[in-house]
Every structure is written in structure tokens, then in C-alpha cells.
Amino acid sequence: MRELVVATRNAGKIAELAELLDGLGLRLVGLDAAGVAEDLPETGDTFAANAVEKAEYVRDRTGRPALADDSGLCVAALGGGPGVYSARYGGPGLTDQQRVERLLAALAGVPPAARAASFVCVLALARPGRPTLTVEGRVDGVIAAAPAGSGGFGYDPVFFLPELGLTMAQVAPEVKNRISHRARAVRAMRALIARLQAEEAAADAAPAPGGASGGAA
């Protein structure tokens, strides 16, 4: 496993993953470079199902190992929503600010103790002829009563981290890149890939069955 097709057309995302996976000897390419022009399927009702669906689609389309992710916000008071619909919450065409406003309206009157939430990211690794593997990264917090901070994107301004006393939008980028759900998922995937590479190297170094095992008796 020396090359991974990443299920994205975002060059920045590919560069970020390449940096986080540096040292594993991997070459990362995006969908365009791999010749995948069509939109990827995303019909699952969980992050894992969507990540697996996208990774396996790209694997089957290219014949190469593929890496895909799916992520979003899960709010306990909303039954785990918006979940896989985080990017489409409130309907198509809304801005991040409008989605945040929609979320706060849905939680109007909900007390702080009942506003627990999690950012979740699942990464799926699909390889030809091998089982698809997944890892999960999660960060827990609370939905704030009002937005705060100008950094980040999406729901970051209302995702409050009690241990830091800040919203995700107020956290310095280098801190976010260490504690975020995506960073945690990538670290778990890095460890998984390193283990798979070690297993492959050990298998390559093992003597072939029936090979010479010493001098004649």
C-alpha cells in the first residue's frame, strides 16, 4: 500500500491529510487525478455507512486503495441530529450562519445541562480484495446559547468546549488541529495504516511455503 486515492476534490484537504500521514511512504491523489469525475454515492444513515460507501465506490472505480471520510454534529437533545445531515441541515442553500441559527432555534428553551453534543468523524479505508476498515474520531462539547469566535467553520461558533472554556471557533488553529474529531480520526487511521504496512512487510519477508529449511538429514 503505497498510494491512496482520497475521496475528495479539495486540494487543501488532500494536502492536510498528506501532512498528517507524512512518514508512511504514501502518495495521496484526489478524485480528479484518479479519473473519478462523477459524484460519489452517500446514501447511508450513519457516518460509518457513508464513509464506507464512498471509499468502496472509489476503490472499485479505480482498483486502488481508497480513503474516505464522513463527519458531522450530533446533538443529544435532537436525537443525535443533525448527524449525517449536518451539511444540509435546515434545507439546501443555507449558509453556515443560517444553519447555526436553525440549530439554536431548535434548541430554544433547552437548558445547558441538556445541550450535550459531539463532533464525529469516521474514516474508511477500502483496499482491493481486503475488508474495509474504519476508525472514528470524536470530540465532546456543549451547544452554546449564542455564537462566539470567528475561526473555524460550520457549527464551530456554537460548539463549546467546557475543558477549555472556549468554542471551537475561539480555539487557536494549532490547538484545533490537535483536538478536533478529524485530527483524532486521522491519527487513528495513521496508526492503522502503519500496522497494515508492518504486516505486509513481515509477510513479504517470510519464507515461501515449501522452501529450503536447512541441510539434508
Order of alpha helices (4+ residues) and beta strands (2+ residues): beta-alpha-beta-alpha-beta-beta-alpha-beta-beta-beta-beta-alpha-alpha
